[in-house]
Amino acid sequence: MKAIERVCIVGRGNVAWHYEKLFTQKGFSCCVVSPRETLAPICFEADLVIIAVKDEAIAEVAQKLKGMKGLLVHTSGFVSTDCLQSAESGAYGSLYPLQTLKKGKETDYNTLPLCTYGNNEKVRKQLGELALQLSNLHYELSDEQRKTLHLAAVFCNNFPNHLFGIAREILQKDDIPFSILFPLLDATLERAKQFDPFSIQTGPAFRKEHEIMRQHKERLSQDEREIYEILSEKIIKKHTENI
C-alpha cells in the first residue's frame, strides 16, 4: 500500500483539533476540512482521510467520499468500521484515541492509547505502524473489542466524573475546597491500578452501616439520594454475593 504522507481530517471538533496537531508534529502534511464543505478534491488527493465527526454523521460523510483512493478511517469508539464501505475506497478502518480530548488542552501524545482496526490484513498492518509513529501505545482491537472498551471507558471516566461533580457541590455547601479530596482520589486510582477494584472496596455500604447511610441520605438532594441508594445497593449486593 502507498505510504501515508498527506492526511486530510474531516471535522472541526475536539478529536479533529488534536489529530491535526499530532499529525503535524510528527511531520505529516495535514489539512482539516468541515464535513459541510465540498470534500473533493482535497480529500481525494490525501493518502489518509480521517472522519472525526459525531457518530451519527460518520456514514453520511463516508457517502460524500465515494470513489476516493486513499485509506479511510473514523475515530469513533462505538461505530463499526463497516459503515465506511459506502466510500468504496477498498481500504478502511478505525483510529480511535482512548482519551478525553478537549480543544486547547495539552495532551501527552506519546502516552495516548491509539486503537486501530482495518478491513484486511494489509490495512491492519499499515494502521498499526502508523499508530506507533504517533504514540508509544497501540492496541489492535476488532470492532466488537473496541465497543467493549468504549463501554468500559464510560464506567471508568464519564460516570466517575459526574460523581466528582456531585462531591464538589456537596463540599461547596459547607465552604470546603474540592482540593481536600485530591489525595484520596490519587490513592483510589493508584490502588485500582494495582488490585482488583472490588477487592479493595470500603465505605458504609460495604460495611452495611445502615444508620450511617440513612444519615447520609438526609443530607442529600433527591437526585443525589437516588444515585447514593442505587450505588449503595449494588455495593451491598456485590459483596454479599462474594461472602
C-alpha positions in Angstrom: 0.0 0.0 0.0 1.1 3.6 -0.6 3.0 5.2 2.2 1.0 7.8 4.2 2.3 11.3 3.7 -0.8 13.5 3.1 -3.5 13.5 5.7 -7.0 15.0 5.5 -9.1 15.3 8.6 -12.9 15.8 8.2 -14.3 17.5 11.3 -14.0 20.6 13.5 -14.4 19.1 16.9 -12.0 18.1 19.7 -10.6 15.0 18.2 -10.0 16.8 14.8 -8.2 19.6 16.6 -5.8 17.2 18.4 -5.3 14.9 15.4 -4.3 17.9 13.3 -1.8 18.9 16.0 -0.5 15.4 16.4 0.0 14.6 12.7 1.6 18.0 12.1 4.0 17.5 15.0 5.0 14.1 13.5 5.9 15.6 10.1 2.8 14.7 8.1 1.3 17.1 5.6 -2.1 17.7 7.2 -5.3 19.7 6.4 -8.6 20.0 8.1 -12.0 20.5 6.4 -15.5 20.8 7.7 -17.9 18.0 6.9 -20.2 20.7 5.5 -17.7 21.7 2.9 -17.1 20.1 -0.5 -14.7 17.2 0.3 -13.4 16.7 -3.2 -10.7 17.1 -4.5 -8.8 17.8 -1.2 -9.8 14.5 0.5 -9.5 12.5 -2.7 -5.8 13.6 -3.0 -4.9 12.5 0.5 -3.3 9.2 1.4 -5.3 9.0 4.6 -8.7 10.6 5.3 -9.8 10.7 8.9 -13.5 11.2 9.7 -13.6 12.9 13.1 -17.3 13.8 13.5 -20.2 12.8 15.7 -21.1 9.1 15.5 -24.4 9.7 13.8 -22.7 11.7 11.0 -20.0 9.2 10.0 -21.9 7.2 7.4 -23.2 10.4 5.8 -19.6 11.8 5.4 -18.4 8.4 4.1 -21.1 8.7 1.3 -19.6 12.0 0.3 -16.2 10.3 -0.1 -17.4 7.7 -2.6 -14.7 7.0 -5.1 -11.7 8.1 -3.0 -8.5 6.0 -3.4 -6.7 6.5 -0.1 -7.1 4.9 3.3 -10.3 5.9 5.2 -10.7 5.7 8.9 -13.1 7.0 11.6 -12.3 7.9 15.2 -15.4 6.5 16.9 -15.3 4.2 19.9 -18.6 2.5 19.2 -19.4 2.6 15.4 -18.4 -0.4 13.3 -15.9 0.2 10.5 -18.3 -1.4 8.0 -20.1 2.0 7.9 -17.2 3.2 5.7 -17.9 0.7 3.0 -20.0 3.2 1.1 -16.9 5.2 0.2 -15.7 2.2 -1.8 -12.1 3.0 -1.1 -11.3 -0.6 -0.6 -9.1 0.2 2.5 -10.8 1.4 5.6 -10.7 1.1 9.4 -10.6 2.9 12.7 -8.1 5.1 14.6 -9.7 5.6 18.0 -8.0 7.6 20.7 -8.8 6.3 24.2 -8.7 9.7 25.9 -10.9 12.7 26.8 -9.6 15.3 24.3 -10.5 19.0 24.5 -9.5 21.8 22.2 -6.7 23.9 23.6 -5.9 21.4 26.4 -2.3 20.0 26.3 -2.1 16.2 25.9 1.0 13.9 26.0 0.5 12.2 22.7 3.3 9.7 23.4 1.1 8.1 26.1 -2.2 8.5 24.1 -3.6 4.9 23.6 -4.4 4.5 19.9 -6.8 1.7 18.9 -6.8 0.6 15.3 -8.6 -1.9 13.1 -8.7 -2.5 9.3 -10.8 -4.3 6.8 -8.0 -6.6 5.8 -4.5 -7.7 7.0 -2.6 -5.1 4.9 -4.7 -2.2 6.3 -4.4 -3.5 9.9 -0.6 -3.7 9.4 -0.4 -0.2 8.0 -2.6 1.3 10.7 -0.6 -0.4 13.4 2.7 1.0 12.0 1.1 4.5 11.7 -0.2 4.4 15.3 3.3 3.6 16.6 4.6 6.6 14.6 2.1 8.8 16.5 2.2 7.3 20.0 4.0 4.7 22.2 0.7 3.0 23.0 -1.0 1.0 20.3 -3.7 -1.7 20.5 -5.3 -3.6 17.6 -8.9 -4.2 18.5 -11.7 -5.6 16.5 -15.0 -3.6 16.2 -16.5 -5.7 19.0 -13.5 -5.3 21.2 -13.5 -1.5 20.6 -17.2 -1.3 21.6 -16.4 -3.2 24.8 -13.6 -0.8 25.5 -15.8 2.2 24.9 -18.4 0.9 27.3 -15.8 0.2 30.0 -14.5 3.8 29.5 -17.9 5.2 30.2 -17.9 3.4 33.6 -14.3 4.4 34.2 -14.4 8.0 33.1 -17.8 9.5 32.4 -19.7 8.2 35.4 -17.0 8.9 38.0 -16.6 12.4 36.5 -20.3 13.0 37.3 -19.8 11.7 40.8 -16.8 14.1 41.2 -19.1 16.9 40.3 -21.6 15.9 42.9 -18.9 15.6 45.6 -17.7 19.1 44.7 -21.2 20.5 45.1 -21.7 18.8 48.4 -18.4 20.3 49.7 -19.3 23.8 48.4 -22.4 23.8 50.7 -20.1 24.0 53.7 -17.3 26.0 52.1 -14.9 23.1 51.9 -12.4 23.1 49.0 -12.7 20.3 46.5 -8.9 20.0 46.6 -9.2 18.4 50.0 -10.2 15.2 48.2 -7.3 15.1 45.8 -5.0 12.9 47.9 -7.9 10.5 48.3 -8.6 10.5 44.6 -5.0 9.9 43.8 -4.8 7.0 46.3 -8.0 5.4 45.0 -6.7 5.5 41.4 -3.4 4.0 42.4 -5.0 1.2 44.3 -7.3 0.5 41.4 -4.3 0.1 39.1 -2.6 -2.4 41.4 -5.6 -4.5 42.6 -9.0 -5.8 41.6 -11.1 -2.7 42.5 -13.8 -4.9 44.0 -11.2 -6.4 46.4 -10.4 -3.0 47.9 -13.9 -1.7 48.3 -14.5 0.3 51.5 -17.2 2.5 52.9 -20.6 2.4 54.7 -22.4 0.2 52.1 -19.5 -2.3 52.1 -19.7 -2.5 55.9 -23.5 -2.4 55.8 -23.6 0.6 58.2 -27.3 1.3 57.6 -27.7 4.0 60.2 -24.7 6.0 58.7 -26.2 5.5 55.3 -29.6 6.8 56.5 -28.0 9.9 57.9 -26.0 10.5 54.7 -29.2 10.4 52.6 -30.9 13.0 54.8 -28.2 15.5 53.8 -28.6 14.9 50.0 -30.9 16.3 47.4 -33.4 14.0 45.7 -31.2 13.4 42.7 -28.1 12.8 44.8 -30.1 10.5 47.1 -31.2 8.3 44.2 -27.6 7.9 43.0 -26.4 7.1 46.5 -29.1 4.5 47.0 -28.5 2.7 43.7 -24.8 2.6 44.1 -25.0 1.5 47.8 -27.5 -1.2 46.9 -25.2 -2.6 44.2 -22.1 -2.5 46.5 -24.0 -4.4 49.2 -25.3 -7.0 46.6 -21.8 -7.5 45.1 -20.1 -8.1 48.4 -22.9 -10.2 49.9 -22.5 -12.5 46.8 -18.8 -12.8 47.5 -19.1 -13.8 51.1 
